[in-house]
């Protein structure tokens, strides 16, 4: 079976008291491996993601492949969105907005479900009770590692869907879901975390810290300013780093005959961006790319259409959208960017007729605006390196050479991955696994997680 993976790298500083306190480098490898044979996947039901639920598999099995082979069947009663291994491999098994069968309750219709594998050095004695079978070192190492990678995955998903991990009911465990009446009676994940001083309260704080800690750096000011996300990726939402004068200087260098009317509208990118929380300098750089630095040479749209981002040009011969004023054209572009970047409501009245066609939150980073580079295969444009071209323009606006996002930019210690790695998995790993691992008082509960469809 063929899969795709995306590396998300970063630094966790003394997560939940684990590690040295000096920061530990890690790299989560997000591998897309959809369970296309499962009844859950084939049902094709969609959800509006309102939260994330963390699970633990409930049996001493460290290998995700053992569960994947059981879940990828038409008669399987359970299916989660992702499963985390201690080595950093995170397998995405369903599209994030697919309705999973992970909790046996209403949260199947609102929450993404993520499982963590468990160490081989434990033995369940009944319900969620377990005992150590080794010297404890492997168990603690496994639990600490899956915790850290779960933090990074949840931070990634919170950014993608505009979720606040500290808000009530957004990030919950299966057992918390049961107490809220939205999940079946399980003891995970607290049953295993509490032995090592971990808690859901700290988990939520660590997710928030991971989100805040990586939102530094951008394409200006040497270290990137604001807006960078996972592995140095540049967020679309946020404050603009470039000022209007810098933007004007750039376009005049590239297009000495640029119309005065273009120079006059540059501040609108900043004001319209500010209104929606979108980086106006990102929108301007995109317009420079889409219009050939406002030359409109060989393009379907013209300056008079006030369409500065090819809005509505979905195929050859289509002229694209037209707007009465430049402000409305820029507002439409900004709103379209916001549709890709997050799930937040628009603050101004919607002037984007194509807003409804966007998969909300599928491209929170500039680098993911290109369909080829987007983990979900969504995006604004099909051309290779679309987002990187926008970032290259941003760097030039800021007076920096080279292409944006390179590992050589100070403040970006991890060089962002470009594209994807193709990986192959063949056969089963041969290890034994309970057919229906579960926790809590209902030993059949795990099989019934997906019952409420």
N, C-alpha and C positions, 0 to 999 in steps of 0.2 A: 504494500500500500504506500502511496506517495503522499508526503506531507510537506508543509512549508513551515519555516520557523523565522522568528524575529528575535534578535538579541536586544534586551533592555538592560543596560548596565548602570551602576550607580554606586553610591557609598552610603552605608548605614552607620550612624555614629552611636555606639553603645545602646543598641536596641534592647529595651526592657532589661537593662542591666547585664546583657550578654556581651561578650567580647572584651576588648581592652579599653574601650572608651576613647581610643585614638582614631576610630573609624575603620571600617572593614570593607574592602572592595569586593563586590560580588557581581554576578551577571546572570540574570534570569533569561532563560531561553524559552520564548513563547512559541510553541509548535502547534500549528493548526492541523488537527487530525479529526475531522468531523465524522461522527458515527452515523454514516448514511444508511445503514441497515436497520437502525433502531426505530421502533415505532414512534418514539418521541420526535426524532428528527423528521421522520416522514409525515407526521401530523402537520408540521409546518405552521404551527400557531405562533403568533408574535405577541410580545409584551412591550409595554412602556416601562423601561427600567427605572424603578424607584429606590432600589436598594441592593445590597449584596449580603449573601448569607454564607458563612464559613462552616464547613463540615469536617469531620475526621472519619476515616473509612470504617473504623470499628473492628479491625482485625489486624494481627501482626503481619502486615504485608507492605514492604517498602516499594514495590514495583508497580507503577501505574498500569503497565501492560496487562497484568493479571485482571484488573477491573475492566479495562477497555475491551478485552476480548469477550467478557461476559455481558457488557452493556451494549455492544454493537450487534444486537440480535432483534429480530422483529417482535419477539415475545418478551423482551426484557422489560421489567417493571420499573426501572429507574434509569435516569440519565441526567448527568450534571453538565454544567457548562465547561468546567475545567477541573483538572486534578494536578496537584503539586507534588513533586518528588524532592528529596533532600539535596540532590545534586544541582538543582536549579532548573531542571526541565519542567515546564508547565505545559500540559497538553490541553489545548482548547478543543472541546469535543462537540460543542454546539455553537452556532452563531450567538453572539451575546444577547441579541433581542429575540431569540427563540424561547418559547415557553418550555422550561425544563421540568423534569419529574424528579425533584431532588429533596422535597421536604414533606410530602404528604399533606399539604395544606394550602391555604390561599396564597402564601408567599411564592408558590410556583408561578403565579400570575403577575408578580411584582418584582421579584428579586432574582438576580443572577446567583447560581449556586456553585460553590467551589469546594472540592474535597482536598484534604491533605492525606497523603499516605502515612502509615504508621510503622514504627521500627519492628524488626523481626525479633527483638530481644524482650518482648513482653508476652504475657499470656492472660487471656480473659478468664475470669473465674465465675462470672455471672453478671448479666446486665452490663453496666458500664464499669464494673470493678475489674482491676487488672493488677498483676504482680510482675515484678522484674525477674527475668530469667538469666541475665548476665550480670556484669559488674556495674551496670548503670551508665557507663560512659557512652556506649553506642546509642542508647535510648535518648539521653539528653542531647547528644549531638544531632540526632535525627530530628527531634522535636524542635530544637532551636533553629535548625536550618530551614525546615518547612515553614516555621513561623516567619522568618525573615523574608523568604520568597513570597509568602502570602501577603505580607505587608506591601511589598513592591507591586504585586499584581493588583491588589486592592487600590493602591494609590493611582496606578495606571487607569483602572476602570473608573475611579471617582473623577479623574480628570476628563476621561472620555465622555462621561455622562453628566458632568457638572454636579456631582454629588458632594455633600459635606459629610465626611465620615463621623463627625461629632454630633450631627443632628439626630434627634430621636428616631429610632427605628430604621435608620439607613444602613448601618453595618451591624448585623446581628449574628449570633451563633444559632445552631439548630435548637439548642435547649432554650435560648432566649425566645426564639420563634414560637416554641411550644407554650411558654409562659404568656406570650402575647396572643395565643389562640390562632396562629397562622401557620403552624407546623406540627408534625406528629411528635410523640413523646420520646425524645432522645436526650442523651446526656452530653453529646459533643458540642463544643470542643473542650469545655472546661474540665471534663473528666480526666483529660491527659495533661492539659496545660498547668493545672493547679499544682502538680507535683514539682514544677520548675519555676514557680513564682510568676507565671504568666496569667493574664486576665483579659477579658474582652475590653474592659475600660482602657487598659494600657495599649491593647491592639489598636483601638480606634485612635488613640493619641499618636501612636507610632505611624499610622497611615497619614495622619495630618502632618506630622513632622516630615515624612518622606515627600509629601506634596510640596510643602513650603520650602524644604531644603533644596529641591531641584528647580525651583522657580527663580533661579538666579542666572544671570548671563543672557546675552542676546547678541545681536549682530553689531552693536555699537559700543563705544566706550572701551574698547580693548577686550574686556571680559564678557561682552555680550549684553550687558544691561538687563532689562526685564524680559521675561517671556520664554526662556528656555525651559524645557520639560525633561522627560525621560531621556537619558543618555545624551544630553545637550540639544535635544530637539527644541524647536522654537515655537512657543505658543502663539496662536492667533489672537486669543483674548488677552487683554492687558493694556498697559499704557504705551503709547508710542515713544520710541527712543529718539527718533529723528525730528528735528524742527522743520517748519515750513521752508525757511530760507535754504537749508541744506537740500531739501527736495527740489526747490526751484533751481538751485545751482547745478544739480545733477542733470535735470532734463535739458537745461540750456547747453551744458557740455555735450550731451549726446545728440541734441537736435537744435542747432543754433538758430534755425528759423521757426522755432516753436511759436505758436500763436500766443499773443498776450492774454487771450481769454483763458488759455490753459494755465498760464502762470497765476492768473487771478483766482482760479478755483482750487489751487493747492491747499489752502487752509481748510477747505470743506472736508478734505479727507480726515483731518485731525478732529474737527468738530463733530462730524457724523460718526467717526469711529468712537470718540469719547461718549457719545450719546448711547451707543449700544455696547460699550465695553470692549470693542474690537480695536486692535492696533491700527491706527490710521496710516502709519508708515508702511505697514504690510499691504494694505489696500492700494496705496499709491504705487508701491513697487510692482504689484500685480498689474496695475493699469499700464505701467511703463512696458512691461513684458507683453501684455495683450495688444497694445496699440503701436508697438514699435517705437516707444518713446514719443508717443502722440504724433507720429507721422501718418499713421493709418495707411501706410503704403501696402497695397495689395490685399487689404482687408475687406470683409463683407460690410463692416460698419464704417460710418463716417463721423467726423467731429460733430456735425450738426445733430446727430442722433442723441448726443449726450450719453452714449453707452460706451464706457471706458474699460469694459472687461469682457467684451464678447458675449454679453448676456443674451441668451436665446439663440445664439448661433450654434445649433446642435448638429448641423450637417451642411455640406457644400450647397451653395445656392440660397441658403436662408439668410435674410438680411439682419435678423436680430431685433431686439427690442429698441424702442425709441422713447425718450422722456422729454417732457416739456422744458425742464430746466436741468442744468448740470448738477444741482444739489440733489434732485430726485434720482438722477442716474447713479451718483455716488452712494446715495442712501440705499438704493437697491443692491448695489454691489456689497456694501458693508453688511446688509441684512443677510445676503446670501452666504457671505463668509461666516456670519454668526450661526447660521443654520448648520454648516459643516462643523463648526468648532465646539458647540455646546448645546445644551437643552434649555437654556434660559429663554424666558419669554422676551419678545421684542418690546422695546420701550416706546418707539415711535410706531405710528400706524404702518402696517405692512404695505410696502409698495412693490414688493418682489413677487411677480406672478408665478415664479418657479420655486418659491420657498417650500411649497408643499411637496415637491418631488425629491427633496434632499432627505437622506437618512440622517436624522439629527445626531450630532455629536460624533460622526464617523471620522472626522479629520480635525482633531483639536490642535494639530501642529502644522506649520507651514509645509514641512517636508512631506506630509501625508496628503496634500492637495492633489498630487499626481496619482492617478489610478494605479499605476504600476508599482508605486512605492507604498501604497496604503494597505495595511494589514487585512482590511476587509474587502479590498478590490473596489472601493468606492473612491470618489474624488471629483474635483472640478474639471480636470483635463486628462486626456489619455497620453499625451506626449511624455517621453521618458525624462525624468529629472525636473519635472515642472516646478515643484516646490523649491528645489535647490537653485533654479534659475531666479526665482523671486528673491531668495536669500542673497544671491550673488549681487543683485541690484541693490538690496538693502546695504550691503557692505560698501558698495561704491558710493552710495549716498552718504554713508558715515565717513568716507574717505579712507577706507581700509582696502588693501589689495587682496587678491585671492578670492576663493569662493567661500561663502558662508558655511559655517558648520564644520570646518576642517579641524582636525585634531591639533593643528598648530595654533589655533586661536587661544590666547591666554584665558584661563578660567574654564576651558573645556578639556579636562584631563583625560576624558575617555573619547576616543574618536568614534563618532556615530557610524553605525552600520549603513551601508548603501545597498538597497535591494534586499534580497532574501537568500537563504541557504536552503537548498533542496536536500531533504533527508529521506532515507528509505528504512522501513521497519518490516522485517519478515519473520513470520512464525511466532510462537508463543515462548515464554521464558521457562515454561515447565514447572514453575513453583505452584504449590497447592494454595487454594484460597477458598474461604467459605463461600458457598453460593449466595447466601443472604446475610452478610455481616451486618450487625446492628448493635445498638446500645440502648440503654434504658430498660424499661420493664417489658416492652413488647418485642419479643424476639422475631416476630414476623414483620415488624414495622418497617425495616429497611426495604424489604421487597415492595411494600405498599407506598413508598414515598411518592410515586407518580400517580397514585390512584385518583386524586382530585384533578381531573383534566379540564 
